[in-house]
């Protein structure tokens, strides 16, 4: 299984069905959230909202299943079991498992394409084993839940940059995803008015290798897309380089006065992949 959504994934509370279609129209994919965005007393109503937007026959949903992810509650909880019971009656088979911590939890989601959200100390430490599970298509990390699980108070320093432990978690999840050929999704940027900070963090996500970034507000989508969209000059240069590589037919060759090898060609291929979004 391959993750084909992105680069801008937009969270939408599951108990706000009037926002479903708006979120889907504005983002590359919508994450309908049954976990943190929904109060405990409202979770059953939220599941009902997901079911209610299906067609009369149950197979014509308002949301496109190929562009919809359902964030479900942590494994081992009563809400997790209720979420799965709900999903069995829908065409949605892309899920995000909140607070994923070990491979066994992923095996309980056989038949689903899973984004494992690593946002606890155990989840970060087990990121590699989680990424190795066949039904896992991507890994995402969560900063605030991670710091809360450690007894901390904030994932960021006063200057807005991540604390060392958050940066370590971010890198660990990125490396685990890359090691097993899975997509890496960068965490949300919670300072909604700070679009400049979001843009800088999104550019870093692109340069570091994250395939997508999650958003918590529609106004963040364009910024994330802008960071992921390569300039026309970069696309032209990547095409020229790859054409030269095909003509050279060798592992290492010279192009425009520079020695070109495999890693540089992979950067060019990545640029072209981002250009198609």
C-alpha positions as CSV (number, residue, x, y, z in Angstrom):
1,X,0.0,0.0,0.0
2,X,1.2,3.5,-0.9
3,X,0.2,6.8,0.6
4,X,-0.9,9.1,-2.3
5,X,-2.5,12.1,-0.5
6,X,-1.0,15.4,0.3
7,X,0.8,17.6,0.7
8,X,-1.8,19.6,2.8
9,X,-3.9,17.4,5.1
10,X,-6.6,19.3,6.9
11,X,-8.1,18.1,10.3
12,X,-11.9,18.5,10.7
13,X,-13.8,17.6,13.9
14,X,-16.0,14.6,13.2
15,X,-18.9,16.2,15.2
16,X,-19.0,19.1,12.7
17,X,-20.4,17.5,9.6
18,X,-21.3,20.9,8.1
19,X,-17.5,21.4,7.7
20,X,-16.7,18.1,6.0
21,X,-17.3,19.2,2.4
22,X,-15.6,22.6,3.0
23,X,-12.5,20.9,4.3
24,X,-12.4,18.5,1.4
25,X,-12.7,21.3,-1.1
26,X,-9.9,23.3,0.4
27,X,-7.3,20.6,1.2
28,X,-5.6,17.7,-0.6
29,X,-7.2,15.3,1.9
30,X,-9.3,15.7,5.0
31,X,-8.7,14.0,8.4
32,X,-12.1,13.5,10.1
33,X,-11.1,13.5,13.7
34,X,-12.9,11.3,16.2
35,X,-10.2,11.8,18.9
36,X,-8.9,15.0,20.4
37,X,-11.2,17.4,18.4
38,X,-14.3,15.7,19.9
39,X,-15.3,15.9,23.6
40,X,-15.9,12.5,25.3
41,X,-19.6,13.2,25.6
42,X,-19.9,13.9,21.9
43,X,-18.0,11.0,20.4
44,X,-21.0,8.8,19.8
45,X,-22.7,11.8,18.0
46,X,-19.6,12.2,16.0
47,X,-19.7,8.6,14.8
48,X,-23.3,9.1,13.9
49,X,-22.4,12.2,11.8
50,X,-20.0,10.1,9.8
51,X,-22.7,7.5,9.1
52,X,-25.3,10.1,8.4
53,X,-23.4,11.6,5.5
54,X,-23.4,8.3,3.6
55,X,-25.8,7.8,0.7
56,X,-29.1,5.9,1.1
57,X,-27.4,2.7,0.1
58,X,-24.4,3.3,2.4
59,X,-21.9,3.4,-0.5
60,X,-22.1,6.9,-1.8
61,X,-20.4,9.1,0.8
62,X,-20.3,12.9,0.8
63,X,-16.5,12.6,1.2
64,X,-14.3,10.9,-1.3
65,X,-12.9,7.8,0.4
66,X,-9.6,8.1,-1.6
67,X,-9.1,11.5,0.0
68,X,-10.5,10.9,3.5
69,X,-8.7,9.8,6.6
70,X,-10.5,9.0,9.8
71,X,-8.5,9.6,13.0
72,X,-9.6,7.0,15.5
73,X,-9.1,6.8,19.2
74,X,-6.1,5.0,20.8
75,X,-6.0,1.2,20.6
76,X,-7.2,-0.6,23.7
77,X,-9.9,2.0,24.6
78,X,-13.6,1.5,24.4
79,X,-13.8,4.4,21.9
80,X,-11.4,2.6,19.6
81,X,-13.7,-0.4,19.4
82,X,-16.7,1.8,18.8
83,X,-14.8,3.7,16.1
84,X,-14.0,0.4,14.3
85,X,-17.6,-0.8,14.6
86,X,-18.7,2.5,12.9
87,X,-16.1,2.3,10.1
88,X,-17.2,-1.2,9.2
89,X,-20.5,0.4,7.9
90,X,-18.6,2.9,5.8
91,X,-16.4,2.8,2.7
92,X,-13.6,4.6,4.5
93,X,-10.5,2.4,4.8
94,X,-7.8,5.1,5.5
95,X,-7.3,5.6,9.2
96,X,-5.0,7.5,11.5
97,X,-4.3,5.7,14.7
98,X,-3.9,8.2,17.6
99,X,-1.1,7.5,20.1
100,X,0.3,4.5,18.2
101,X,2.8,2.8,20.5
102,X,3.5,-0.8,19.3
103,X,3.2,-3.0,16.3
104,X,0.5,-5.1,17.9
105,X,-1.9,-2.2,17.8
106,X,-1.5,-2.0,14.0
107,X,-2.3,-5.7,13.5
108,X,-5.7,-5.0,15.0
109,X,-6.3,-2.8,12.0
110,X,-5.9,-5.4,9.3
111,X,-7.7,-4.4,6.2
112,X,-7.1,-0.7,6.8
113,X,-4.5,1.6,5.3
114,X,-3.0,3.2,8.5
115,X,-1.1,6.4,9.3
116,X,0.5,5.7,12.7
117,X,0.5,8.9,14.8
118,X,3.5,8.6,17.1
119,X,2.9,11.1,19.9
120,X,4.1,9.4,23.1
121,X,7.5,8.4,24.3
122,X,6.7,4.7,23.6
123,X,5.4,5.6,20.1
124,X,8.6,7.5,19.3
125,X,10.9,4.8,20.6
126,X,9.0,2.1,18.7
127,X,8.6,4.1,15.5
128,X,10.8,1.7,13.5
129,X,8.8,-1.4,14.5
130,X,5.6,0.4,13.8
131,X,6.7,1.5,10.3
132,X,7.6,-2.1,9.5
133,X,4.0,-3.2,9.7
134,X,2.6,-4.0,6.2
135,X,-0.6,-2.0,6.7
136,X,1.2,1.1,7.8
137,X,1.5,3.6,4.9
138,X,2.7,6.6,6.8
139,X,4.0,7.9,10.1
140,X,3.1,11.2,11.6
141,X,4.4,12.7,14.8
142,X,2.7,14.9,17.4
143,X,4.6,17.4,19.5
144,X,2.2,18.6,22.1
145,X,0.9,15.1,23.1
146,X,4.5,13.9,23.3
147,X,5.5,16.7,25.7
148,X,2.4,16.1,27.8
149,X,3.2,12.4,28.0
150,X,6.7,13.4,29.3
151,X,5.3,15.8,31.9
152,X,6.5,18.8,29.9
153,X,4.7,22.0,29.4
154,X,5.5,23.1,25.8
155,X,7.1,21.6,22.7
156,X,8.6,25.0,21.6
157,X,11.1,27.5,23.0
158,X,10.3,31.2,23.4
159,X,11.6,31.9,19.9
160,X,9.0,29.5,18.4
161,X,11.5,26.8,17.5
162,X,11.1,23.2,18.7
163,X,12.8,22.1,21.9
164,X,15.5,19.4,21.5
165,X,13.3,16.5,22.6
166,X,10.7,17.5,20.0
167,X,13.3,17.8,17.2
168,X,14.6,14.4,18.2
169,X,11.1,12.9,18.0
170,X,10.5,14.6,14.6
171,X,13.8,13.2,13.2
172,X,13.2,9.7,14.6
173,X,9.8,9.4,13.0
174,X,11.1,10.7,9.7
175,X,14.0,8.2,9.7
176,X,11.7,5.3,10.7
177,X,9.3,6.1,7.8
178,X,12.2,6.5,5.3
179,X,13.8,3.2,6.4
180,X,10.7,1.2,5.6
181,X,9.6,3.2,2.5
182,X,6.6,4.8,4.2
183,X,5.4,8.4,4.0
184,X,6.4,10.8,6.7
185,X,3.9,13.5,7.7
186,X,5.0,16.6,9.6
187,X,3.1,17.7,12.7
188,X,0.6,20.6,12.9
189,X,1.6,24.2,13.4
190,X,-0.7,25.4,16.2
191,X,0.0,29.2,16.0
192,X,-2.7,29.8,13.4
193,X,-2.1,33.5,12.7
194,X,1.7,33.0,12.3
195,X,1.7,32.1,8.6
196,X,5.3,33.2,8.2
197,X,6.4,30.7,10.8
198,X,4.2,28.0,9.2
199,X,5.8,28.7,5.8
200,X,9.4,28.4,7.3
201,X,8.5,25.2,9.0
202,X,6.8,23.8,5.9
203,X,9.9,24.6,3.7
204,X,12.0,22.8,6.3
205,X,9.6,19.8,6.1
206,X,10.1,19.7,2.3
207,X,13.8,19.9,2.5
208,X,14.0,17.3,5.2
209,X,11.9,14.7,3.4
210,X,8.4,14.9,4.8
211,X,5.9,14.1,2.1
212,X,3.0,16.0,3.7
213,X,2.1,18.3,6.5
214,X,-1.1,18.4,8.6
215,X,-3.1,21.6,9.0
216,X,-5.6,22.6,11.7
217,X,-7.1,25.6,9.9
218,X,-8.1,26.1,6.2
219,X,-6.0,29.2,6.1
220,X,-2.9,27.1,6.5
221,X,-3.5,25.0,3.4
222,X,-2.3,27.5,0.8
223,X,0.9,28.1,2.8
224,X,1.7,24.4,3.0
225,X,1.0,23.9,-0.7
226,X,3.2,26.8,-1.6
227,X,6.1,25.4,0.3
228,X,5.7,22.0,-1.4
229,X,5.2,23.4,-5.0
230,X,8.6,23.7,-6.7
231,X,9.4,26.8,-8.8
232,X,9.1,26.4,-12.6
233,X,12.8,26.9,-12.9
234,X,13.5,24.1,-10.5
235,X,11.1,21.8,-12.4
236,X,12.8,22.7,-15.7
237,X,16.3,22.1,-14.2
238,X,15.2,18.7,-12.8
239,X,13.8,17.6,-16.1
240,X,17.0,18.7,-17.9
241,X,19.2,16.9,-15.4
242,X,17.2,13.6,-15.6
243,X,17.3,13.7,-19.4
244,X,21.0,14.2,-19.2
245,X,21.3,11.2,-16.9
246,X,19.3,9.0,-19.3
247,X,21.5,10.1,-22.1
248,X,24.7,9.4,-20.1
249,X,23.7,5.9,-19.2
250,X,26.2,5.7,-16.4
251,X,26.1,5.9,-12.6
252,X,28.2,9.0,-12.3
253,X,28.5,11.7,-15.0
254,X,29.4,15.4,-15.4
255,X,26.7,18.0,-16.1
256,X,27.1,21.8,-16.2
257,X,30.5,21.4,-14.6
258,X,29.3,19.3,-11.7
259,X,29.7,15.7,-10.9
260,X,26.2,14.0,-10.7
261,X,25.5,10.8,-8.8
262,X,22.5,9.0,-7.4
263,X,21.5,11.2,-4.5
264,X,21.4,14.3,-6.7
265,X,19.2,12.5,-9.2
266,X,16.8,11.5,-6.4
267,X,16.5,15.1,-5.4
268,X,15.5,15.9,-9.0
269,X,12.9,13.1,-9.0
270,X,11.5,14.4,-5.8
271,X,11.1,17.9,-7.3
272,X,9.1,16.4,-10.2
273,X,6.9,14.4,-7.9
274,X,6.0,17.5,-6.0
275,X,5.3,19.4,-9.2
276,X,2.3,17.1,-10.0
277,X,0.3,18.0,-6.9
